[in-house]
Amino acid sequence: MSEGSAFFPIFINMKEKRCILYGGGNIAARRAEGLLRFGARVTVISPRFREGMQRLKQRYSPQLCLKEGAYEPGIPEADFVFSCTDDRETDLCIYRECKSRGIPVNIASDQSLCDFLFPALVEQEELVIGISSGGRDHRKVRQAAKRLREWIGGTTWK
C-alpha cells in the first residue's frame, strides 16, 4: 500500500441506509443498483433519467425513489450522498454542503472530493469482494474484477 493512500477498506451494513444520489446516467445507475442490492433506500435526483435507471425503478420500487430536478441547496436527510453529475460546479456545491453537514460524500469524477470510494463489486453467493485502486487506475480495477468473476463465477456489479 502506498504511503499516501488514505482509504481503508471497510464493509458497512447498508440495509435501510438513506442514500441520496445525484445524476441519472449510467454511472449513477450502476451505483444505485449496487446500493439497492445491499438494502439501501436510494433517492436519485436528476433532470433526466436514462433507461437503466427506469428499469431499476421497476425492479426496486419502493426502495428506489426517482425525483426529477437538478441539485438545489438543502440536501434531504441522508446517511450517504453520491454525486454522478459530470458537472464540476454542481459536484463542488454538493461536496461543500455535505462537508458542512457532516454527511459522508462520494463525488464520482474526483477522488479528492470523496470521503469514501465506491469499489467494483464481485459477488458469489455469500462472498463479496470490493476492489479499488484508490481512484487511480480504473482499468486495473476492471481487469482484476473480471478475472475474479471468471475465477469464482461471480455476478457483475460496479
Secondary structure by P-SEA (a helix, b strand, c coil): ccccccbbbbbcccccbbbbbccccaaaaaaaaaaaaaccbbbbbcccccaaaaaaaaaccccbbbbbcccccccccccbbbbccccaaaaaaaaaaaaaabbbbbccccccccccccccccccccbbbbbbcccccaaaaaaaaaaaaaaacccccc
